Amino acid sequence: MVDISTRLGSLELSNPVIPASGTFGFGLEMAEIYDLDILGSISIKGTTRDPRFGNPTPRIAECSSGLINSVGLQNPGIDAVIAEELPALRKVFHKPIIANISGFSIDEYTECCAKMDKEEQVGIIEVNISCPNVHNGGMAFGTDPKAAAEVTAAVKAVTTKPVYIKLTPNVTDIVSIAKACEEAGADGLTLINTVLGMRIDTMRRRPVIANKMGGFSGRAVFPLAVRMVYQVSKACSIPVIGCGGVATASDVIEMMMAGASAVQVGAENLRNPYACKEIVEALPAEMERLHIAALRDIIGVVE
């Protein structure tokens, strides 16, 4: 019998498979088609201080082996998430969740994280630093080590739960960003977020997406994600959650060999709603095929 359990710091997971934020909503729709307790955890839809309708449509473009989205963090706002979404999710998922927080200023990040810190079911606060800093010319917090460290330190000052910083791949040196977050007190890291992409409608001679560009995700970005997870896990001593193009049990094992302690499944959920369930169920056979007794034994084994 193989052991598919893993740990994220002090948090024990029955398995490493976690639906990525923005691809699973708040879990309620998926609960209608399978038992969510099969999952290791759930990273809920990105939450901001105020309700957001999101970006103008069209905001999805299909690509070979992936998709581009510019949804724009559509969500009901932190107060509604805490009052309505989390109690509903608690009825259908009985494990600690990951609360994904986004913001456009340091104050917004700290306000949202302080509120989410009080929620019993939240096991990890995942801070998305790919948002544009409205006080610094619109540059994303996650593209500058100093700004990334400032967000990390500010959030750590108002929380007691583990804080994981979700990193953008749209940088020259992701390791410097990761190390800045670790030095500022991050308990862990999630990477990668989406890669900036674009599609053009050649008949209409204009961008497919109203915002012109959006986040590219899906199987095509998997090698890029593996490379960044490998680099960051070798440079940092805190746990890494690997994300980006994961679609199979084999992908989970590859990502963990690169250094991830757990793995998030994103775009594949949109192609196949049963993706996470199927990956969890396929993991034991894939481990036996590769003569792996316990997943914890393979984390970061690649030198």
C-alpha positions in Angstrom: 0.0 0.0 0.0 1.5 3.4 -1.1 1.3 6.5 1.0 -0.1 9.5 -0.9 -0.2 11.9 2.0 2.0 15.0 2.2 2.6 18.1 4.4 2.6 21.8 3.9 4.5 22.9 7.0 2.4 21.9 9.9 -0.7 21.1 7.7 -1.2 17.5 7.0 -2.9 16.7 3.6 -4.4 13.3 2.8 -3.0 13.8 -0.7 -1.2 16.6 -2.7 -4.0 17.4 -5.1 -5.6 20.9 -4.7 -7.8 22.7 -7.2 -6.2 26.0 -8.0 -7.9 29.3 -7.2 -10.1 30.6 -10.0 -10.8 27.2 -11.6 -13.0 25.7 -9.0 -15.2 28.6 -7.8 -16.0 28.1 -4.1 -16.4 24.4 -4.6 -20.2 24.2 -4.4 -20.8 23.4 -8.1 -18.3 20.7 -8.0 -19.8 19.2 -4.9 -22.8 18.3 -7.0 -20.8 15.9 -9.2 -18.4 14.2 -6.7 -17.4 14.0 -3.1 -15.0 16.9 -2.5 -13.4 15.2 0.6 -11.3 13.1 -1.9 -9.2 16.3 -2.4 -6.2 17.3 -0.4 -7.5 20.8 0.0 -9.2 23.5 -2.1 -7.8 26.9 -3.0 -11.0 29.0 -3.2 -11.7 31.7 -5.8 -9.5 34.8 -5.5 -11.1 37.3 -3.0 -10.8 41.0 -2.8 -12.0 43.6 -0.3 -14.8 44.9 -2.5 -17.1 43.0 -4.8 -15.8 42.9 -8.4 -17.8 42.2 -11.5 -14.7 41.5 -13.5 -13.3 42.6 -16.8 -15.4 43.3 -19.9 -16.3 40.4 -22.2 -15.0 38.5 -24.2 -12.5 37.4 -21.6 -11.7 33.8 -22.6 -9.7 32.7 -25.6 -8.9 29.1 -26.5 -5.4 28.1 -27.4 -3.5 24.9 -28.3 -3.1 23.0 -25.1 -4.4 25.8 -22.9 -6.5 29.0 -22.7 -6.1 32.7 -22.0 -8.4 34.3 -19.4 -8.9 37.9 -18.4 -11.7 37.3 -15.9 -10.5 40.1 -13.7 -10.9 38.6 -10.2 -14.7 38.5 -10.3 -15.9 37.8 -6.8 -18.5 38.9 -4.2 -16.0 40.6 -1.9 -14.4 39.4 1.4 -17.4 40.0 3.7 -19.8 38.0 1.4 -17.3 35.2 1.0 -17.0 34.9 4.8 -20.7 35.2 5.5 -22.0 33.1 2.7 -19.5 31.1 0.7 -17.4 29.6 3.5 -20.3 28.3 5.6 -21.8 26.7 2.4 -18.4 25.1 1.5 -18.0 23.8 5.1 -21.1 21.6 4.6 -19.6 19.8 1.7 -15.8 19.9 2.4 -14.5 18.9 5.8 -10.8 19.6 5.6 -8.8 22.9 5.9 -9.0 25.1 2.8 -6.6 27.6 1.2 -8.0 31.2 1.1 -6.7 33.1 -1.9 -6.5 36.8 -1.4 -5.9 39.5 -4.0 -5.5 43.3 -3.5 -4.5 46.5 -5.2 -2.8 48.1 -2.2 -1.0 47.0 1.0 -4.0 48.1 3.0 -6.4 46.0 1.0 -4.2 42.9 1.4 -3.8 43.3 5.1 -7.5 44.0 5.7 -8.6 40.9 3.8 -6.0 38.6 5.3 -6.8 39.8 8.8 -10.4 38.9 8.3 -9.7 35.6 6.7 -7.3 34.7 9.5 -10.2 34.5 11.9 -11.9 31.7 9.9 -11.6 28.3 11.5 -11.6 26.3 8.2 -8.9 28.3 6.6 -5.6 26.4 6.9 -3.5 28.5 4.7 -3.8 32.1 3.4 -2.5 32.3 -0.2 -1.6 35.8 -1.2 -1.8 36.5 -5.0 0.8 39.2 -5.7 0.1 39.3 -9.5 -2.3 42.3 -9.0 -1.3 45.8 -10.2 -0.2 48.1 -7.4 -2.5 51.1 -7.9 -0.1 53.3 -5.8 2.9 52.4 -7.9 2.0 53.0 -11.5 0.1 49.7 -11.9 3.2 47.4 -11.7 2.3 44.0 -10.2 3.6 43.6 -6.6 5.1 40.3 -7.7 7.4 41.7 -10.3 9.6 43.5 -7.8 11.4 41.9 -4.9 11.0 44.9 -2.6 7.2 45.2 -3.3 6.7 41.4 -2.9 8.6 41.6 0.5 6.5 44.5 1.6 3.2 42.7 1.0 4.5 39.6 2.7 5.7 41.4 5.8 2.5 43.4 6.1 0.3 40.3 5.8 2.4 38.3 8.3 2.0 41.2 10.8 -1.8 40.7 10.9 -2.1 37.0 10.6 -1.5 33.9 12.7 -2.1 31.3 10.0 0.5 30.1 7.5 0.9 32.6 4.6 1.9 31.3 1.1 2.8 33.9 -1.5 1.6 33.0 -5.1 4.2 34.1 -7.6 3.9 35.4 -11.1 6.1 33.9 -13.8 6.2 37.1 -15.7 9.6 38.1 -14.3 13.2 37.8 -15.4 14.3 36.2 -12.1 11.6 34.4 -10.1 14.2 33.1 -7.6 15.0 36.7 -6.4 11.2 37.3 -5.8 10.8 34.0 -4.0 13.8 34.7 -1.7 12.6 38.2 -0.9 9.2 36.7 0.2 11.0 34.0 2.3 13.2 36.6 4.0 10.1 38.7 4.7 8.5 35.8 6.6 6.5 33.8 4.1 5.6 30.3 5.3 5.5 28.9 1.8 5.2 29.7 -1.9 2.8 28.9 -4.7 4.0 29.0 -8.3 3.3 29.6 -11.0 0.5 31.9 -11.8 -0.5 32.5 -15.4 1.8 33.6 -18.2 0.8 36.7 -20.0 -0.5 35.8 -23.5 -2.6 37.1 -26.4 -4.7 35.8 -29.3 -5.8 37.8 -32.4 -8.9 37.2 -34.4 -7.5 37.3 -37.9 -10.8 37.7 -39.6 -11.7 40.8 -37.5 -8.1 41.9 -37.2 -8.4 42.6 -33.5 -7.6 40.9 -30.2 -9.9 38.1 -29.1 -10.0 39.3 -25.5 -11.5 42.7 -24.7 -8.5 43.5 -22.5 -6.2 42.5 -25.4 -4.0 40.3 -23.2 -4.7 37.8 -20.4 -3.3 34.9 -18.4 -2.2 31.9 -20.4 -2.6 28.5 -18.6 -3.0 24.9 -19.4 -0.8 21.9 -20.3 1.4 24.0 -22.5 2.9 25.9 -19.5 3.8 22.7 -17.6 7.6 22.6 -18.5 7.9 26.3 -17.6 6.2 25.7 -14.2 8.4 22.6 -13.5 11.5 24.6 -14.2 10.5 27.5 -11.9 9.4 25.1 -9.1 12.8 23.4 -9.3 14.7 26.7 -9.2 12.7 28.1 -6.3 12.7 24.9 -4.2 16.5 24.7 -4.5 17.0 28.3 -3.5 14.4 28.5 -0.6 13.8 26.3 2.5 10.1 26.9 2.8 7.4 24.6 1.2 6.4 25.1 -2.4 3.0 24.3 -4.0 3.5 23.6 -7.7 1.0 24.9 -10.2 0.8 25.3 -13.9 -0.4 22.8 -16.5 -0.8 19.9 -14.1 -3.2 17.4 -15.8 -2.3 13.9 -14.8 -1.0 11.8 -11.9 2.4 11.6 -13.7 2.5 15.4 -13.7 1.9 15.5 -9.9 4.9 13.2 -9.4 7.1 15.1 -11.8 6.2 18.4 -10.0 7.0 16.9 -6.6 10.3 15.5 -7.8 11.1 19.1 -8.9 10.5 20.2 -5.3 6.8 20.8 -4.8 5.2 19.5 -1.5 1.7 19.7 -3.0 0.3 20.5 -6.4 -2.5 22.6 -7.7 -4.6 21.7 -10.7 -6.0 24.7 -12.6 -7.0 24.9 -16.3 -7.5 21.2 -16.5 -10.6 21.6 -14.2 -12.2 23.7 -16.9 -11.6 21.1 -19.6 -12.6 18.2 -17.4 -14.6 18.8 -14.2 -13.5 15.4 -12.9 -9.8 16.1 -13.3 -8.8 16.4 -9.7 -10.8 13.3 -8.7 -9.2 11.3 -11.5 -5.7 12.4 -10.6 -6.2 11.4 -6.9 -7.5 8.0 -7.9 -4.7 7.4 -10.4 -1.9 8.4 -8.1 -1.5 5.0 -6.3 -1.1 3.0 -9.5 1.4 5.6 -10.9 3.4 5.4 -7.7 3.5 1.6 -7.9 4.6 1.7 -11.5 7.5 4.0 -10.5 8.3 2.0 -7.3 7.4 5.0 -5.0 6.3 3.9 -1.5 5.5 7.4 -0.2 5.1 10.7 -2.0 7.1 12.5 0.8 10.1 10.5 -0.2 10.3 12.1 -3.7 9.9 15.8 -2.9 12.9 17.6 -4.4 14.8 14.4 -5.3 16.0 15.8 -8.6 19.5 17.4 -8.1 
